[in-house]
Amino acid sequence: MSILFKGRVQGAQVSQISLYQRILMFFISHVRQALSSLGAMWRSRAASLMTIGVLGLSITLPTTLYVMVKNAENISSGWEEASQISLFLKPNISQGDIDQLLKRIQLWPEIDAINFISADQALDEFKNMSGFGDTISYLDENPLPNVILVTPTSRHASPVTARVLLDKLRSEREVDIGKLDIEWLERLHALLNVVKNLVSVIAILLFLAVVLIIGNTIRLNILNKKDEILVMKLVGATDAFIQRPFMYTGFWYGLLGGLLAWIAVMVLLFGMSSSITAVSELYQKNFHITGVDFSTFLSVIGISIFLGLSGSLLSVKRHVREIEPK
């Protein structure tokens, strides 16, 4: 309590305030201060728009990269085919042995599906596709082996787990050769991991820059209102009461910056949609951009608000406390 109000409580009739009234007054006070901070931002529109623009565009880049990486994973729907294992069976094994092998490996939890291609089926397919049908008919015997195509489950499609499954399948007595393009699979996963780490580093650096920019903006606002803060402290205002409007300013910066970032991401993806459609048509595939759903929108808004409040907290906790009447 300030020196202006010392001794005024003695002899005065203190009215009792109910819990409901306290809660109502608490919310009314917060709403008034939130609207007051929004009005202060409106009165300095140029500076506020610049800060919102920096925050929004800083969040746009990592968000766009995140969406593109997520879509790159969806584009690679053929990864299961890349991790597909080809088992070339030994020659001169009976059909009964082949059936027993198929039944055994079908029960393995690492395997999602199997496809058996007999030597005769492979030869007929080669005749139709190669154009050497008449020439192949002169062969004394079928040179092609029986093949089993094994598709691992999604949990066992990574390079490490696929290699373990390949070694396990090679140990079967009916299997002559097992083939898996491990190098291609490892390169694909390594490239995506590099891109994900790069997106994380860029996001962290930009987020730190946003926090510092908002903190500096709030610091300037506090210094501009130094005289007003001194008067409020003289009449008994607490630090929390004085800090609250500046915290709401950071909240508004974060909310509006997040909305700007989301609009920018949608515009960028819309501009890229024609190029993506052209590429998908070349590969005769239908592809639609994903990752712009409501959950991603909430994540962008939540991160933006968190950055705005963090920047405000950096300034108000220090600078408001330093302003004290002498």
C-alpha positions in Angstrom: 0.0 0.0 0.0 1.3 3.4 -0.9 1.9 6.3 1.5 -1.2 8.0 0.1 -3.5 5.4 1.7 -1.7 4.8 5.0 -4.1 5.0 7.9 -7.3 5.2 5.8 -8.4 1.7 6.6 -8.6 2.3 10.4 -12.1 3.2 11.4 -13.5 2.6 7.9 -16.2 0.1 7.4 -14.8 -2.8 5.4 -17.5 -4.3 3.2 -17.4 -8.1 2.6 -17.0 -9.2 -1.0 -18.4 -12.6 -1.9 -16.4 -15.2 -3.8 -18.6 -14.8 -6.9 -18.0 -11.1 -7.0 -14.2 -11.6 -6.7 -14.2 -14.0 -9.6 -16.4 -11.7 -11.7 -14.2 -8.7 -10.9 -11.1 -10.7 -11.8 -12.4 -11.6 -15.2 -13.7 -8.1 -15.9 -10.3 -6.7 -15.0 -8.6 -9.1 -17.4 -11.0 -8.3 -20.2 -10.6 -4.6 -19.7 -6.8 -4.8 -19.8 -6.8 -7.1 -22.8 -9.0 -4.7 -24.8 -6.9 -1.8 -23.5 -3.7 -3.4 -24.8 -5.4 -4.1 -28.1 -6.5 -0.4 -28.3 -2.9 0.7 -27.6 -1.7 -1.5 -30.5 -4.3 0.1 -32.8 -3.2 3.6 -31.9 0.4 2.7 -33.0 -0.6 0.7 -36.0 2.6 1.1 -38.0 4.9 -0.3 -35.3 2.4 -3.0 -34.4 2.0 -4.2 -38.0 5.8 -4.4 -38.4 6.1 -6.5 -35.3 3.3 -8.8 -36.3 4.7 -9.1 -39.8 8.2 -10.1 -38.4 6.6 -12.7 -36.1 4.3 -14.1 -38.8 6.9 -14.4 -41.5 9.4 -15.9 -39.1 6.9 -18.7 -38.3 5.9 -19.1 -42.0 9.3 -20.6 -43.1 9.5 -23.5 -40.6 5.8 -24.2 -40.9 6.1 -24.4 -44.7 9.1 -26.6 -44.4 7.3 -28.8 -41.9 4.4 -29.3 -44.3 6.7 -30.0 -47.2 8.6 -32.7 -45.2 5.4 -34.2 -44.1 4.2 -34.4 -47.7 7.5 -35.8 -48.8 6.9 -38.7 -46.5 3.5 -39.2 -48.0 4.9 -39.0 -51.5 7.2 -41.9 -50.6 4.3 -44.3 -50.5 6.5 -46.6 -52.5 8.8 -47.1 -49.5 7.2 -50.4 -48.7 8.1 -51.5 -52.2 11.7 -50.2 -51.7 11.9 -52.3 -48.5 10.3 -55.3 -50.2 12.5 -58.4 -49.9 12.9 -60.8 -52.9 13.6 -64.4 -51.9 15.0 -66.6 -54.7 14.3 -70.2 -53.8 16.7 -73.0 -54.4 16.2 -75.0 -57.6 14.6 -78.5 -57.6 12.6 -78.0 -54.4 9.1 -79.5 -54.3 5.9 -77.5 -54.3 5.2 -79.0 -50.8 8.3 -77.4 -49.4 7.4 -74.1 -51.0 3.9 -74.3 -49.4 5.4 -75.0 -46.0 7.7 -72.1 -46.3 4.9 -69.8 -47.3 2.8 -70.9 -44.3 5.7 -70.4 -41.9 6.8 -66.9 -42.8 3.2 -65.7 -43.2 2.9 -66.1 -39.4 5.9 -63.9 -38.7 4.8 -60.6 -37.0 7.4 -58.7 -39.0 5.8 -59.6 -42.3 2.7 -57.8 -43.7 2.2 -59.6 -46.9 3.8 -62.2 -49.2 3.5 -62.8 -52.9 4.7 -66.1 -54.5 5.7 -65.9 -58.2 6.4 -69.3 -59.6 9.1 -69.9 -62.2 6.5 -70.6 -64.9 4.7 -67.3 -64.1 7.9 -65.4 -64.3 8.8 -66.9 -67.6 5.4 -66.1 -69.1 5.7 -62.5 -67.9 9.2 -62.3 -69.4 7.9 -63.6 -72.7 5.1 -61.0 -72.9 7.3 -58.1 -71.9 10.5 -58.9 -73.7 9.2 -59.7 -77.1 11.4 -62.8 -77.3 8.6 -65.3 -76.9 9.5 -67.5 -79.9 13.2 -67.6 -79.0 12.6 -68.5 -75.3 10.4 -71.5 -76.4 13.6 -73.2 -77.7 15.1 -73.3 -74.2 15.4 -76.8 -72.8 14.4 -75.8 -69.3 13.1 -72.7 -67.4 16.2 -70.8 -66.2 14.2 -68.6 -63.8 13.7 -69.5 -60.1 10.7 -69.4 -57.9 10.5 -66.1 -56.1 8.7 -64.9 -53.0 8.2 -61.2 -52.5 8.0 -60.3 -48.8 6.6 -56.9 -47.7 7.5 -56.0 -44.1 5.2 -54.2 -41.8 5.6 -50.4 -41.4 7.4 -50.9 -38.1 10.0 -53.2 -39.8 10.4 -51.2 -43.1 13.3 -49.1 -41.8 16.8 -49.9 -43.0 17.9 -51.5 -39.7 14.8 -53.6 -39.2 14.6 -54.6 -42.8 18.2 -55.8 -42.8 17.4 -57.9 -39.7 14.4 -59.5 -41.4 16.5 -60.2 -44.5 19.1 -62.1 -42.5 16.3 -64.0 -40.8 14.7 -65.0 -44.1 18.1 -66.0 -45.5 18.5 -68.6 -42.8 15.5 -70.6 -44.1 16.7 -73.8 -45.8 14.5 -73.3 -48.9 16.0 -69.8 -49.6 18.9 -69.6 -52.0 19.4 -65.8 -52.3 17.7 -62.8 -50.5 17.8 -59.4 -52.1 17.0 -56.0 -50.5 18.1 -52.6 -51.8 19.4 -51.5 -48.4 21.5 -48.7 -49.7 18.6 -46.9 -51.4 16.5 -47.3 -48.3 19.3 -46.0 -46.1 19.9 -43.0 -48.3 16.2 -42.1 -48.4 15.9 -42.2 -44.6 19.2 -40.4 -44.1 18.1 -37.6 -46.4 14.8 -37.1 -44.6 16.5 -37.1 -41.3 18.9 -34.3 -42.5 15.9 -32.3 -43.7 14.1 -32.7 -40.5 17.1 -31.7 -38.4 17.6 -28.7 -40.7 13.9 -27.6 -40.2 14.3 -28.0 -36.4 17.5 -25.8 -36.3 15.9 -23.1 -38.6 12.7 -23.1 -36.4 14.7 -22.7 -33.2 16.8 -19.9 -34.5 13.8 -18.0 -35.9 11.8 -18.6 -32.7 14.6 -17.1 -30.6 14.7 -14.1 -32.9 11.0 -13.6 -32.5 11.2 -13.8 -28.7 14.0 -11.2 -28.7 12.2 -8.9 -31.1 8.9 -9.0 -29.1 10.9 -8.6 -25.9 12.6 -5.5 -27.2 9.3 -4.1 -28.5 7.6 -4.5 -25.1 10.7 -3.0 -23.4 10.3 0.2 -25.5 6.6 0.3 -24.6 7.5 0.0 -20.9 10.1 2.8 -21.1 7.6 5.0 -23.0 5.1 4.6 -20.1 7.6 5.0 -17.4 5.9 8.1 -15.9 2.5 6.4 -16.0 3.9 3.3 -14.2 5.5 5.5 -11.5 2.1 7.1 -10.8 0.4 3.7 -10.7 2.9 2.4 -8.2 2.5 5.6 -6.0 -1.3 4.9 -5.7 -0.7 1.3 -4.7 -0.8 -0.7 -8.0 1.1 -4.0 -7.8 3.7 -5.2 -10.3 1.3 -7.9 -11.5 -1.4 -5.4 -12.2 1.0 -3.2 -14.2 2.6 -6.1 -16.1 -0.7 -7.5 -17.2 -1.4 -5.1 -20.1 2.1 -5.7 -21.5 1.6 -9.5 -21.3 -1.7 -9.1 -23.2 0.2 -7.1 -25.8 2.5 -10.1 -26.3 -0.6 -12.3 -26.5 -2.1 -10.2 -29.3 1.2 -10.1 -31.1 1.4 -13.9 -31.0 -2.2 -14.5 -32.0 -2.2 -12.0 -35.0 1.3 -13.2 -36.0 0.1 -16.8 -36.0 -2.9 -16.0 -38.2 -0.6 -14.1 -40.6 1.8 -17.1 -40.7 -1.1 -19.5 -41.5 -2.4 -17.2 -44.3 1.1 -17.0 -45.8 1.5 -20.8 -45.6 -1.8 -21.3 -47.4 -0.9 -18.8 -50.1 2.5 -20.4 -50.7 1.1 -23.9 -50.9 -1.6 -22.7 -53.3 1.0 -21.1 -55.5 3.0 -24.4 -55.5 -0.1 -26.6 -56.2 0.2 -26.2 -60.0 3.8 -27.2 -60.0 3.1 -30.2 -57.7 0.2 -31.3 -59.9 2.4 -31.1 -63.0 5.0 -33.3 -61.4 2.5 -35.8 -60.2 1.0 -36.1 -63.7 4.4 -37.0 -65.1 4.5 -39.9 -62.7 0.8 -40.7 -63.3 -0.1 -40.3 -59.7 -2.7 -38.2 -57.9 -1.1 -36.2 -55.1 -2.8 -33.8 -52.7 -1.0 -31.6 -50.2 -1.6 -32.7 -46.6 -0.6 -31.3 -43.3 -2.7 -28.1 -43.5 -5.5 -29.5 -41.3 -7.0 -27.9 -38.2 -4.6 -29.6 -35.8 -1.6 -28.0 -37.6 -3.5 -24.6 -37.5 -3.9 -24.9 -33.7 -0.2 -25.8 -33.4 0.9 -22.8 -35.3 -1.4 -20.5 -33.3 -0.3 -22.0 -30.0 3.4 -21.7 -30.8 3.0 -18.1 -32.0 1.1 -17.2 -28.8 3.7 -18.9 -26.7 6.5 -16.9 -28.4 4.6 -13.7 -27.9 4.1 -14.3 -24.2 7.7 -15.5 -23.7 9.0 -12.3 -25.3 6.7 -10.2 -23.1 7.7 -12.1 -20.0 11.4 -11.4 -20.6 10.8 -7.7 -20.5 8.1 -7.1 -18.0 9.6 -9.1 -15.2 12.8 -7.1 -15.4 11.9 -3.6 -16.4 8.6 -3.1 -14.5 10.4 -4.2 -11.3 13.2 -1.7 -12.0 10.8 1.3 -12.1 10.2 2.4 -8.6 9.3 5.8 -7.1 12.0 7.4 -5.0 
